Amino acid sequence: MSSVALVNGRVLTPTGVVEGQAVVIEAGRIAAVTSEAELPAGAARHDLDGGLLAPGFIDTQVNGGGGVLFNDSPTVEGVAAIGAAHRRFGTTGFLPTLISDELSVVDQALRAVEQAIAAGVPGVLGVHIEGPFLSAARKGVHDPAKFRRLDDAAIALLTSLKRGVALVTLAPETTTPEMIARLVQAGVVVAAGHTDANYRTVKAAMAAGVTGFTHLFNAMSPLTSREPGAVGAALDSQEAWCGLIVDGRHVAPAVLRLALRCRPRDRFMLVTDAMPSVGLVDKTFRLQGREIQVRNGVCVASDGTLAGSDLDMAQAVRNAVALLDLPRDEALAMASSAPAAFLGLAGRRGRIVPGLAADLVWLDPSLTVRGTWIEGRFEAA
């Protein structure tokens, strides 16, 4: 069986960065992390040129990239194009994300992801269905005409994914704890988002199985003095995972720094909420009939409503270090091990540990991506 050793780099392990160690890849997995001096003389080697080898980035919220919006192209080809656009920014695992749409389109998205995984499309780990079970009061750029309550037919559809992870973002007030529990019992990961629910309603949803918050602070009831809201429920929890869009515009950096002081940092994860503009020079696109432009690095509709982001994961990591004063290794963990744990994949991805998938990112000192490995397959950035 052929193997390759990644050498002459600094390796980010769960216990910190080590030097003089090689990462050996065999059959798409990490076979060993061992001393370079102990490698056989004839072993195939890939020189990392002194760079940093980190776990590949996992993005749980990717609406599009490379000119493709998942809602417009819920196909294997659409999934592949989005993954290819984000791979050069270090994303080795992602959930193509469908914003609120008709259930027929949700069905197409689920089937496309199943087929993409079966076909071996690099990096696709499942699907994120963000709506249409959302609050009109916190709609963001979602089309409220698509909104509906969670019912038996929707549950049957959402629990029908046969390959990969299904993540559903919903507003707890559009359903009941019993309905949420049915999703969770069927293996669906459920997050609260685009919600105007009060603290008590969100806590009841968490007791029923909600384990995440989609883009914390954005499109959710805020923390106030007498009503903690969805934000208060998130910050009060020591266990739920919170997605953060760290572009300096969706949420003020000072607010994110305060949030990081409230709860365990390993329960925060970086997300991009990326739109088709990522990876393109032309930064204008259409979203369900509306023209969206990127202004000062932010995707906005004509009325100024934020419409996802133009962010990639490598930039999100750099921003987390620069804007949030995070140590580099913690920022990298928020882009890898934290989302892996949220998706229930900690035993398979997200860390440089023997036995896990060889999903890796090679970074220079400025945290610019030089290349990636997805299940051991290398691609230069």
Secondary structure, 3 states (H helix, E strand, C coil): CCEEEEECCEEEECCEEEECEEEEEECCEEEEEEEHHHCCCCCCEEECCCCEEEECEEEEEECEECCEECCCCCCHHHHHHHHHHHHCCCEEEEEEEEECCCHHHHHHHHHHHHHHHHCCCCCECEEEEECCCCCHHHCCCCCHHHCCCCCHHHHHHHCCCCCCEEEEEECHHHCCHHHHHHHHHCCCEEEECCECCCHHHHHHHHHHCCCEECCCCCCECCCCCCCCHHHHHHHHCCCCEEEECCCCCCCCHHHHHHHHCCCCHHHEEECCCECCCCCCCCCEEEECCEEEEEECCEEECCCCCEEEECCCHHHHHHHHHHHHCCCHHHHHHHCCHHHHHHCCCCCCCCCCCCCCECCEEEECCCCCEEEEEECCEEEEC
